[in-house]
C-alpha cells in the first residue's frame, strides 16, 4: 500500500517539477528576448564618462563634487575606502585608474542599459600601495546620451546632460553587503583602528610564538608566503579561470588557491573542492583540528601577522542576524604590510589590498588572525 501511495505521489510531483523548470527556462528566455543588443560603443562611452569623472573628483579630494555624473554615493565602497585611507589613516591618494571589461549594451522596456565588470584602483600612502575593487555593474544610459555621436576623450569636460540622474547598480553575485553609509562606516572604522593601536601598544614587543619560536617567513618550512601573496595579487580582481569560480561565495576558494600557490600541500580534507577548501566555516574549523594545515589563532596586532597569513570573519548567525556565532562567513589573505597597515585581499566581492578592519567596519562581527605554521 505504501509503495502505491509513494508511486502515485511521485507521479503527481513529476509533472509539477517539469512544469516549474519549464516556466523558469521560459522566463529566462523571455527576458533575453525582451532585450535588443546595441553597439557597445554607446555603453563604453557612458562608463568612460562616469569613471573619468570619478577619477577627477577622487584626485581632487572631492568625491561628491559631480555625483550626477560620477554616480558616487555615500555607500559606494570606493568612497568608503577613500575616506578610510585619507581621513582616518591619513594617507595621501596619489592616483586613481580604472579598467572596463565584459561590457554588454542593450535596450529593454524602452530603456538602454550597459552592464560591465569594472576595476577601480587607488594608490595610497608613502609606500604607494595599490588598493583595488572589482565590481559587476549595471547603468541606465540616458536617451540624450544614446543619441550623441561624438566620442568622449579623457581631457574633455564632463557635464551632466539630463535633469534626472540614472543610478549605478552593483550586481555582484553572492554579495550580501550591508550597504552601510559613510558616516556610520567611518565611526566603526575609526573605532577599530584605535582599538588596534591600543592592542599594539600593550603588546609592542610581542610576536606570534609557536613552541617558543617566532613565526616568520624563514621559520615556516615548505610554505612560501611570497608566492602565496603574488598569486593573490594577480587573481584578486581577475579570478583564475583554471579553478572553479563560486559566484555566491568564492572567498575561501580563492584563499585556498593562494595557499596552494605558496606550496601548501594537499590534505585529505583540504583539496579542490572539499568543504574545507571552499567554505569559510569549514575551513576555519578544519585548521583548528589536529593534523593538516597548521595555523594558530594569534592576537590581531601588526607584529603577529605576516604576508600569506589568513583572516577569518564571523559576521552573523545561522539565521542571518548580525550576531557572531563562531561560524565564519568570510576569509581573506594578507597581501601587504605597507604604510604600517595590514592589508588583505579576497573574493565575493573582489577586493585587493584593503585594510583588515574594512570588512568588519562595513559588515560588523568579529575577525580572527591565523598564523601559518608547519
GIKA-V557903 format. One record per helix or strand. SS is the DSSP state (H for helix, E for strand). FROM is the first residue (numbers start at 1). TO is the last residue. If there is no record, write none. Layout:
((SS,FROM,TO) (SS,FROM,TO))
This chain:
((H,2,33) (E,36,37) (H,40,59) (H,67,70) (H,77,88) (E,93,108) (E,111,124) (E,129,141) (H,143,146) (E,168,170) (H,182,202) (E,209,210) (E,213,214) (H,225,235) (H,251,261) (H,275,278) (H,280,288) (E,294,298) (H,302,304) (E,310,314) (E,330,336) (H,338,340) (E,343,346) (E,350,355) (H,356,363) (E,366,373))
